[in-house]
C-alpha cells in the first residue's frame, strides 16, 4: 500500500462565479435605482447567490452610485459576502462601503 496523505485546506476564494446572463441585467437595473429602497426591492427579485458577486461587480463600475453598493453590502452582510467572494474581497467591500452614508 502506498503512502497517500490527504490534506484539508479550506477554501478562501469564491465558491463559484456568477453567470453573466444574470449579472449584466442586474447591474443595469442597479444603475437605474434612484434610492436605497429601490435597491432593496431589486434585491428581493434576484437570487440570493448572486448578491455578493453583484456587489463586487458594482463596486468595479464607475456608473453605479455608491449608495446602491452600500445598500447591497449592508443587506448581504459580512458572512454572506465572505462566503461568496472570499475573505479578501469581502473585507475590501466592507471597509470601503461601511463608512459612506446612504443619502438617498
C-alpha positions as CSV (number, residue, x, y, z in Angstrom):
1,X,0.0,0.0,0.0
2,X,1.4,3.4,-0.9
3,X,1.6,6.3,1.5
4,X,-1.3,8.5,0.5
5,X,-1.7,11.6,2.5
6,X,-4.7,13.9,2.2
7,X,-4.6,17.4,3.4
8,X,-7.6,19.5,4.2
9,X,-7.3,23.1,3.0
10,X,-10.5,25.2,3.5
11,X,-11.5,27.4,0.5
12,X,-10.9,31.1,0.9
13,X,-11.8,32.1,-2.6
14,X,-15.2,32.5,-4.2
15,X,-17.2,29.3,-4.4
16,X,-18.5,29.9,-7.9
17,X,-18.6,32.7,-10.5
18,X,-21.8,34.4,-11.2
19,X,-23.3,33.8,-14.6
20,X,-23.1,36.9,-16.8
21,X,-26.7,36.3,-18.1
22,X,-27.9,37.3,-14.6
23,X,-25.2,39.7,-13.6
24,X,-25.3,42.1,-16.5
25,X,-29.1,42.8,-16.4
26,X,-28.8,43.1,-12.6
27,X,-26.1,45.7,-13.0
28,X,-28.3,47.7,-15.4
29,X,-31.2,47.5,-13.0
30,X,-29.0,48.6,-10.1
31,X,-27.8,51.6,-12.1
32,X,-31.4,52.6,-12.6
33,X,-32.2,52.6,-8.9
34,X,-32.8,56.1,-7.5
35,X,-33.0,55.3,-3.8
36,X,-31.8,52.6,-1.3
37,X,-35.4,51.3,-1.2
38,X,-35.2,50.7,-4.9
39,X,-32.0,48.7,-4.4
40,X,-33.7,46.6,-1.7
41,X,-36.7,45.9,-3.9
42,X,-34.3,44.8,-6.7
43,X,-32.5,42.5,-4.3
44,X,-35.8,40.9,-3.4
45,X,-36.3,39.9,-7.1
46,X,-32.9,38.4,-7.6
47,X,-31.5,35.1,-6.4
48,X,-29.5,35.3,-3.1
49,X,-26.5,33.6,-4.6
50,X,-25.8,36.5,-7.0
51,X,-25.7,39.2,-4.4
52,X,-22.1,39.1,-3.4
53,X,-21.0,38.9,-7.0
54,X,-23.3,41.8,-7.9
55,X,-21.8,43.9,-5.0
56,X,-18.3,43.1,-6.2
57,X,-19.1,43.9,-9.9
58,X,-20.9,47.0,-9.0
59,X,-18.0,48.3,-6.9
60,X,-15.8,48.0,-10.0
61,X,-18.1,50.1,-12.2
62,X,-17.9,53.9,-12.1
63,X,-21.5,54.4,-13.2
64,X,-23.1,52.6,-10.3
65,X,-24.0,55.0,-7.4
66,X,-22.2,54.5,-4.1
67,X,-25.4,54.4,-2.1
68,X,-26.6,51.4,-4.2
69,X,-23.4,49.5,-3.5
70,X,-23.6,50.4,0.2
71,X,-27.1,49.1,0.3
72,X,-26.0,45.8,-1.3
73,X,-23.1,45.4,1.0
74,X,-25.1,46.2,4.1
75,X,-28.0,43.9,3.1
76,X,-25.7,41.0,2.2
77,X,-23.8,41.0,5.5
78,X,-20.2,40.2,6.1
79,X,-20.7,36.4,6.4
80,X,-22.6,36.1,3.1
81,X,-20.0,38.3,1.3
82,X,-17.2,36.2,2.6
83,X,-18.9,33.0,1.6
84,X,-19.5,34.3,-1.9
85,X,-16.4,36.3,-2.6
86,X,-13.7,35.1,-0.3
87,X,-12.2,36.8,2.8
88,X,-10.0,39.4,1.0
89,X,-12.7,40.8,-1.4
90,X,-15.4,40.8,1.3
91,X,-13.1,42.8,3.7
92,X,-12.3,45.2,0.9
93,X,-16.0,45.8,0.2
94,X,-17.0,46.2,3.8
95,X,-14.1,48.5,4.6
96,X,-14.8,50.7,1.5
97,X,-18.5,51.0,1.8
98,X,-19.1,50.8,5.6
99,X,-18.2,54.5,6.3
100,X,-20.1,56.0,3.4
101,X,-23.6,57.1,4.2
102,X,-26.6,56.3,2.1
103,X,-28.1,59.7,1.4
104,X,-30.9,58.6,-0.9
